[in-house]
Amino acid sequence: MYRRVDKVNSQKMLSKSVLRMLLKFVVVTCVSIFSLSSVSADTATENVRLTVETSVNSLVARLEEKRPLYKENTEEFYREMGGALSELVDFRRIAARVMGKYGRSASVEQRDRFVETFKRSLFTTYSKALVESGKFTVQVQQANMLSPEQDKASVDIEVTAENGNKYKVVYSMYLNTGKNSWLLENIIVSGINVGLAFRDRFEQEMRTNRGDMDAVIANWNSQLDIEANSQG
């Protein structure tokens, strides 16, 4: 009888011991997973911040280097700046969002043509604005992960003009798995969502041209060129 009791007590003690070990294992495992997730998230956040910082610094350096080329050979200047921007900006993704619902009814040729027109108009207009804005400094501040999958993030940037005025810019970034790199998909400048503004404009142009997409695409670049020239 005593042996049976001892055996039962031993089994209970063994069970409690095993249970404690299992609980300890679970706790340690959970803490380890949490720690690894935190490190992974921190690493991803720093990666996207560094990507933007490196790209922006490279872009500003390229701009300063090629600034004299703007008056000497404008087309070459645009090619240089366009190449620099293409390393960071996903023009096709942005253009598709600008077309919005109209992109679904567009032909492949129309979508491709708008991507090129949009890309050209964008870096032409903004390169001109950058050249004529004088000296400025750019400080890449912090990045924030926006999705549990760690494939979307925002990066805060502060631009200080020559006169001391400061402008807040937010880059919306996404992780392109095919290229395994972070690319820009939208910009918010002083609270204005540039992507949404362009999409609203595209929709307005479609209504104005009674659904003639070819006319919208053809006039898109011309209109931006007029706007850019009117600043000079």
N, C-alpha and C positions, 0 to 999 in steps of 0.2 A: 504494500500500500504506500509506504513511504517512498519507495522507488518510483511508483507511478506518479505521486505528487511531485517528487523531485524532477521527474521527466517532464511533467506538464509545466512546472515552473521554468525549467530550462528552455522548453519550447517557447514559452511566453517571453522569457528574457531574450531568446534568440530572435523572436519575431519583432520585439521592440527594437533590438539592436539593428536588425535589417531595415526596419521602418525608418529609424533615425538616419541610417546611412543613405537610404533612398531619398528621404526628404532633403538631406544635406546635398546630395548629388543634384537634385532638382533645383534647389536654391542656387547652388554654385553655377549650374548650367545656365539658369535664367540670368544671373548677374553677368556671366561671361557673354551671353548673347547680347544683352543690353549694352554692355561695354563695347563690344565689337560693332554694334549698330551705331553707337554714338561716334566711334572713331571713324567709321565708314562715312557717316553723314558729314562730320567735320572735314574729312578729306575731300569729299565731293564738293562741298561748299567752297573750300579753299582752291580747289582745282578750277572751278568756274570763275572765281574772282581773279585768279592769276591769268587765266585765259583772256579775260577782258582787259586786264591791266596791260598784259604784254601786247595785245592787239592794238589797244588805244595808243600806247606809247609808240608803237611802230608806225601807226597811222599819222600821229602828230609829227614824228620825226620825218616821215616821208613827205608830209605837207610842207614842212619848213625847207626841206632839201629841194623840193620841186617847185616852190613858190615862184621863183623867177621864170620858170617854164610857162607859167600861166599866160603871160603876155607874149612870150616868144613863139610858143607852139601850143595853142590851147588844146588841140586834139590829142597831142602827146601827153599833155598834163592830165586830161580826162582818163586816158588809158592807164596812166600810172596810178592815179587815185582809184580808178575802178578796180584794178588788180588788187590793191591793198584792201579795199572794202570787201571784195569777194572772199577774202580769207576768213572774214568774220561773219558776214551777213548772208543769210539764206534768202536771196532775192526771189527765187521761185516760190518758196513757201509764203513769203509776204505777199507776192503778187496774187497768188491763189486766194488768199484771204481778202485782198482788196476786191477782187472780182466777186467774191461771195457766191450767192446763189446763181449768178449769171455764168459763173465758171462751169457749172454742170451742163449748160446747154451750148457752151462754146466748143468749137472744133479744136483738135489738138494743135492745128496750125495757128488758130487765133490765140490760144493760151500761150504758146511759145512766143508769138509775136508780142503779146502784151508783156510777158516777162522781160523781154529785151528792151521794149519801149519804156517800161516802168523803171528798170534798172538804170537805163541811160538817163532818164529824166531826173531820177533821184540823185545820183551822184554828180550829175552836171549842176543841178540847182544848189546842192549843199556844198559841193566843192567850191563853187563860186562864192557862196556865202562865207565859207571858212577863210578863203583867201582875202576877202574884203573886210573881214571882221578884225583884222590886226592880230596882235599877239594875244594869246590866251593860254591858260594852264588848265590841265585836267587832272582831277584826283579821283581815282577809283577807290571807293570807300568799302562798303561791306556787301556781301552776297547773302541771299536768303533762299534756302531750298523751298520750293513750292509744292512738291508732290512726294508722297511716300516712296514712289519708285526712284526718287532722286534723279529725274530726267528733265525737270523744269526748275528754273531758278530766276530770281531777279537780282540785278546788280546795281547798287546806288552809285551815282557818279556826280561829282560837283565840278562845274565848269566856271572858271573865273575869268571874266573878260578883262581887257587892258585897263578899262576905267574902274575896275574893282567890283562891278556887278557880278553876282553869283547866280547860277542857274542850276536847278536840280534836274538831273536826267536819270531815268531808270531804263536799263536794258532788260528786256525779257528774253531769256535764253532757253534753249532746249538742247538736249543731248542727242545728236545725230548718231544713231547706233551704227549705221553703215560706214560713216567716216570716223566713228569713235572720237568725236570732237564736239565741243559746245559751239553752237551757232546762234546768232541773233535773229529773233523772229518778230520783234516789235520794239518800239521806243516810246517812252512817255517823257515829254518835255514840259517842265513846269506844270504838271498835272494834265496836259493835253495828250490824249492817246492818239499818236500819229497814225497807227494802223486803222483805227476806227474812223478817223477823219478822212483818210483816203478812201475807205470803203463807202462812206456816205457820199463822197464826191463822185465815185464811180457810179453809184446807184442814181444820183441826180443826173449825171451825164447820159445814162441809159434812158431815163425818162425824157430828157431834153431832145435826144436824138431818136425818140420813138423806137427804142429797141435795136437800133442799128449799131451793133457792136464794132463793126469795122470802122465806123465813123468815130466812135468813142476812142478806140485804140489809136487811130490816126491823129486825132486832135489832142490826145493826152500830152504827148511830148511838146507839141506846139504851144499849148497853153502854159505849160511850165516854163518854156523858154521865154515866153512873153513876160511872165511874172518875174523871171530871173533878170531879164534885160531891163525891166522897169525899175529895178533897184539901182541900176548903174547911173 
